[in-house]
Amino acid sequence: MYPFTDRFMSSAENVEFLKATMMGPNAMRVSEELSSHLKINENMRILDLGCGQGLSTLFLVKKYGASVFAADLWISPTENYERFQSLGIDDKAVPISVDATKGLPFANGYFDLLFTVDAYHHFGDTEEMLPSLIPFVKKGGYIAVAIPGIKYEFGENVPDEMKPFWNDEVARTIHSLDWWKELWSRAKGIEIIDIREMLCCNQTWDEWHTAHWEGIEEDIKMRKAENGNYYNLIQMIAKVI
């Protein structure tokens, strides 16, 4: 299921690149699994929303030859542009600074696909967010999201082993598949065509925990404490109608 990622990671140099650029569970592998449920081609215009340091953008350009707008709030477009130049994808990848909660600077119907990996949970937890994004995707296009989640809602009953890692921000952003499905079902103008737990969860978390990311030790402790009992990865795909 992951031929592109596995081939990319067969090079020690590329593995080091991943370690330097991952900002969560390996976005390249997550992107490859998510994209396997879509029909992407070189003629498509894609918004990679919350692209981070561009791993998902790199995948979409190299794998499919698509034109990608790489939008992020935390990583500067200049930094991503320089990275895209070094990777030889700057002719297909357009870096841009965007705060999704304040609106997007694009025409309605501009994109064939809105694609977001390891990011949507940070800004998409409100009832208003998805409806605000739908207009930017043409009718018949798709919105595809992959995010960290949990297997069930904790509510007030946070497991003891998770309490040291469970704060207000985590509680706001990390939810179950059923929670996200209910939220998305309120939006008009889309048809949810796929929502499931992803198969790559353990592998992508293992790869992420090799990253050169400040503070990664706390995340490693969290995963050791949860021992596969609570966390998952969730993908959601909706068609704009």
FENNORGI-V536672 format. One record per residue. N is the residue number from 0. RES is the residue in one small letter. SS is DSSP state (a for helix, b for strand, c for the rest). PSI is psi as a letter, one per 40 degrees, with the letter a starting at -180 (none if undefined). Layout:
# FENNORGI-V536672
N | RES | SS | PSI
N | RES | SS | PSI
This chain:
# FENNORGI-V536672
0 | m | c | e
1 | y | c | f
2 | p | a | d
3 | f | a | d
4 | t | a | d
5 | d | a | d
6 | r | a | d
7 | f | a | d
8 | m | c | e
9 | s | c | e
10 | s | c | h
11 | a | a | d
12 | e | a | d
13 | n | a | d
14 | v | a | d
15 | e | a | d
16 | f | a | d
17 | l | a | d
18 | k | a | d
19 | a | a | e
20 | t | a | e
21 | m | c | h
22 | m | c | e
23 | g | c | a
24 | p | c | h
25 | n | c | h
26 | a | a | d
27 | m | a | d
28 | r | a | d
29 | v | a | d
30 | s | a | d
31 | e | a | d
32 | e | a | d
33 | l | a | d
34 | s | a | d
35 | s | c | e
36 | h | c | e
37 | l | c | i
38 | k | c | g
39 | i | c | h
40 | n | c | i
41 | e | c | e
42 | n | c | e
43 | m | c | i
44 | r | b | h
45 | i | b | h
46 | l | b | h
47 | d | b | g
48 | l | b | h
49 | g | c | f
50 | c | c | e
51 | g | c | b
52 | q | c | e
53 | g | c | e
54 | l | a | d
55 | s | a | d
56 | t | a | d
57 | l | a | d
58 | f | a | d
59 | l | a | d
60 | v | a | d
61 | k | a | d
62 | k | a | d
63 | y | a | e
64 | g | c | e
65 | a | c | i
66 | s | b | h
67 | v | b | h
68 | f | b | h
69 | a | b | h
70 | a | b | h
71 | d | b | i
72 | l | c | d
73 | w | c | d
74 | i | c | h
75 | s | c | i
76 | p | a | d
77 | t | a | d
78 | e | a | d
79 | n | a | d
80 | y | a | d
81 | e | a | d
82 | r | a | d
83 | f | a | d
84 | q | a | d
85 | s | a | d
86 | l | a | e
87 | g | c | f
88 | i | c | e
89 | d | c | e
90 | d | c | e
91 | k | c | e
92 | a | b | h
93 | v | b | h
94 | p | b | i
95 | i | b | i
96 | s | b | h
97 | v | c | h
98 | d | c | h
99 | a | a | d
100 | t | a | e
101 | k | a | e
102 | g | c | i
103 | l | c | i
104 | p | c | f
105 | f | c | i
106 | a | c | i
107 | n | c | i
108 | g | c | e
109 | y | c | d
110 | f | b | i
111 | d | b | d
112 | l | b | h
113 | l | b | h
114 | f | b | h
115 | t | b | h
116 | v | b | h
117 | d | c | f
118 | a | c | d
119 | y | a | d
120 | h | a | d
121 | h | a | d
122 | f | a | e
123 | g | c | e
124 | d | c | e
125 | t | c | i
126 | e | a | d
127 | e | a | d
128 | m | a | d
129 | l | a | d
130 | p | a | d
131 | s | a | d
132 | l | a | d
133 | i | a | d
134 | p | c | d
135 | f | c | e
136 | v | b | h
137 | k | b | i
138 | k | b | h
139 | g | b | e
140 | g | b | a
141 | y | b | i
142 | i | b | h
143 | a | b | h
144 | v | b | h
145 | a | b | h
146 | i | b | i
147 | p | b | i
148 | g | b | a
149 | i | b | i
150 | k | c | d
151 | y | c | i
152 | e | c | h
153 | f | c | d
154 | g | c | b
155 | e | c | e
156 | n | c | f
157 | v | c | h
158 | p | c | i
159 | d | a | d
160 | e | a | e
161 | m | a | e
162 | k | a | d
163 | p | a | e
164 | f | a | e
165 | w | c | h
166 | n | c | a
167 | d | a | d
168 | e | a | d
169 | v | a | d
170 | a | a | d
171 | r | a | d
172 | t | a | d
173 | i | c | h
174 | h | c | i
175 | s | b | i
176 | l | a | d
177 | d | a | d
178 | w | a | d
179 | w | a | d
180 | k | a | d
181 | e | a | d
182 | l | a | d
183 | w | a | d
184 | s | a | e
185 | r | c | e
186 | a | c | h
187 | k | c | i
188 | g | c | e
189 | i | b | i
190 | e | b | h
191 | i | b | h
192 | i | b | e
193 | d | b | h
194 | i | b | h
195 | r | b | i
196 | e | b | i
197 | m | c | i
198 | l | c | d
199 | c | c | e
200 | c | a | c
201 | n | a | d
202 | q | a | d
203 | t | a | d
204 | w | a | d
205 | d | a | d
206 | e | a | d
207 | w | a | d
208 | h | c | e
209 | t | c | e
210 | a | c | i
211 | h | c | g
212 | w | c | h
213 | e | c | h
214 | g | c | e
215 | i | a | d
216 | e | a | d
217 | e | a | d
218 | d | a | d
219 | i | a | d
220 | k | a | d
221 | m | a | d
222 | r | a | d
223 | k | a | d
224 | a | a | d
225 | e | a | d
226 | n | c | f
227 | g | c | e
228 | n | c | d
229 | y | c | d
230 | y | b | i
231 | n | b | a
232 | l | b | h
233 | i | b | h
234 | q | b | i
235 | m | b | h
236 | i | b | h
237 | a | b | i
238 | k | b | h
239 | v | b | h
240 | i | c | none
